[in-house]
């Protein structure tokens, strides 16, 4: 039986860089300033497609949810529990489309975190807030 050989320390780092798409930038990593956003090399050529694919649903989501809130407010339908729930859900979706989608896109495109410590902890809360609010209010007695 062969003895287990240990993996050299450099191999996991190279594999991680290949997976993250920064293998080409391995030799240039000492020259990169990580205080500003650094685009991932994997998406360097196709990032406009990602921006378009995130912008269209975000814009449609904001517009349609604002229309829902305006319609319910105009006709004073918010007095009923169902419409109040729809306003609440629309506001949650507006927040997600206006804040969460753009920040999530930036997280996908750049390889370093530039949003600060507060947003590092607050972004996951915002990402699941729509689901949690929907579940909470759908179970509350009306």
Secondary structure, 3 states (H helix, E strand, C coil): CCCCCCCCHHHHHHHHHHHHCCCCCCCCHHHCCCCCCCECHHHCCCHHHHHHHHHHHHHHHHHHHHHHHHHHHHCCHHHCHHHHHHHHHHHHHHHHHHHHHHHHHHHHHECCCCCHHHHHHHHHHHHHHHHHHHHHHHHCCC
